[in-house]
Amino acid sequence: MAVKLHRCPFTFLHTDHDACWKVQKALDEQGVDYEIVKYWAPFRGQRKSLIELSGQHLLPVIELEDGTVIRAESDVMAAQVREGAAS
């Protein structure tokens, strides 16, 4: 299993206002191979699989190969990725 980035479906948004993009950009900068898992559910309560995985409904979430789940504010997650947390 590869690293998975669970994120919003708006992959065309590349701004620093998009939390999911901040984390995806950090993964790209670090050369981490990952798979994108998009969540199309518009309401947070509809994200049952995400809640089962991470215990909450907020995106983005990184799922590592060993099953570890990383979830924090996007700036914190991006910093963790740059420090090697997703390698």
N, C-alpha and C positions, 0 to 999 in steps of 0.2 A: 504494500500500500504506500502510495506517495503522500507527501504533505498535502493537506487540503485547506484551502482558504474558503471558508463559508462567508459569503458576502451578499450584498444587495444585487439586484439584477442590472443595475445601471452601470455596466462596465465601460460605457462610452464617456462617462464623466471622469475627467482627469483634472480635478481641482483639489486644492488643499481644504476645501469645505466638505469634501466627501470622505468620511471616515474610512470606508472600505478601500478607497483608492490610496489613502496614506499608507495603509498596511501592505497593499499589493505592491506599491512602488518600492517600499522597503525590501520586500521579498525579491523583487526584480533586481534592485541594486546589489543585493547580497548573492545573486546568482542561485537562489534556491529554486529547485524544480517543484512546482506545485500544481494542483488541480483546483479549478474554481468550481465551487458548489453554490449555485445561485438560489436564492430564496425569493420566490415570486409572491408569496403570501403578503398582501398589503397590510394586514393587521397582525400585530405582534402575537396575539393569542392563537393565530393559525400556524405558528412555527413550532409545531409539536416535536418534530424530529430534532430541531435545534435545542429545544428545551430538554429533551431526553439526553442529548449529547453533552450539553454544557451546563445544564441546570438553570438557564435563563434564556431570554428571548432576544437579546441585543446582538447586533452584528457590528463588526466582523468577529469571526472566531477562527483560530488556527488549530487544526487537528494534526498533530505530529504522527509520524509513522508508528510510534510505539503506543499510540492511543491517548497521549497526553493532550489536553485541551488548554489553549491559551486564550484568555479573554480579559481585556482591560480596556481603558479608554484608548482610542486609536493612536494618540501620540505616544503613550506608554508602550503599546504593542509594537509600534514602528521602532522605537528605541530598543526594545527587547530583541527584535529581529536583527537590527544592526549590531547588537552585542553578541549575536550568534545563537539565540534561543531556538531558532527554527532550522538550524543546520543539522 
